[in-house]
Amino acid sequence: MPKIFEYFGFIFLFYANDHEPIHVHVQYAEYESKVTFIYDNGALISLEFSNVTGRQPIPGNKHQDIINFLKVYHNHVVTKWLQFYVYKQRVKSEKITKKV
């Protein structure tokens, strides 16, 4: 379960046995949600939040922080997804300390 980003209390990670479509799990304190990337002709058109079985979802008032981050870093997430799931390489975790 590689952690790919830390950002102001949010942990962005992949599950080792996950599947398409491209998505990222986000943990915040005791909460966790899944965010799926929706693309059309290579352009990010939306981010869809969903619940993770057995976990409390991230409160709605935190969603905008996650959306803002992922709009800036979605290409990095996709690159890390390809490295991990397609090329079977390790991915490096990054701590982002500048607000987006």
N, C-alpha and C positions, 0 to 999 in steps of 0.2 A: 504494500500500500504506500506508494511513493508520495511524499509531500512535494508539491511543486512550487508553491508560493506561500509566504506568510505576509499578511498585510493588515496592520492595525487590529490584531485580535482574530482575524479570519485566517483559517488554514485551508488552502486549496490543495486537493489531492485526487489521485486516481486509485481505484480499487484494482488489485492485481488481476482479478478474473473478470474484468468488466467487458463491455460490448459497445458496439455502435448504437446509435449515433454518438458523435463526439459530445462529451459532456464532462463536467468536473463536479466533484463533491466538495462542498464547502462546510467546514465546521466552525462554529462560533460558540465558545463556552460549552454548554451541554447540548447544544443544538446542532442539527445537520440537515442540509438540503442538497438536492442535486440540481444542477443548472445545465440544461441542454442548449447547444448552439444550433440555431436555425440559419442556414445559408441558402442563398438563391444566386446562382451564377457566380459563386465565389465571394459574394458580399454577405456579411453578417446582417441579417434582417431582424432577428429577435433572439432573446434569451428566455427560456422557459423554465420556471422553478417547479420542482416536484418534491414530494416527500420521500424520505428514506425509511423503509420498514424498520420499526423498532426505535426510531429516533424522533425527538420533538423537532419540528421544522423551525428554521431560523425565523425569528419574528419579522413581520412585514416591514417594520420601520428600519430594518437593516438591509433590505433588498436594494435600495438605491445605491448604497455604498458598494455592494457586490456588482451591480450593473455597471456603475462607473468604472470600477476596476477592470471588469472583463471587456468592456468596450475598448479600453486602451490595450489590454494584454491578451486579447483573444488569439491573435496570431502566434504568440508565444505558447499559449496552451495547446494549440493545434500542433505546433512543432514538437512539443514535449510528448503529445499523444502519439504522434508518428514514431518518435524515437523509442518510446516505451512499448507500444503495442505492435507496431509493424516491424521495426528494426531490432526489437528486443534489446535495446540499450538502456543503461541506467540514465536517469534524468537527474539533473542537479536542482536542488531546492534553492530558491532565491528569497531573500527577505527584502521587501519593498518598504522603504521608510519615508518615501515622499508621497504625500496625498495626491491623488489624481483628480 
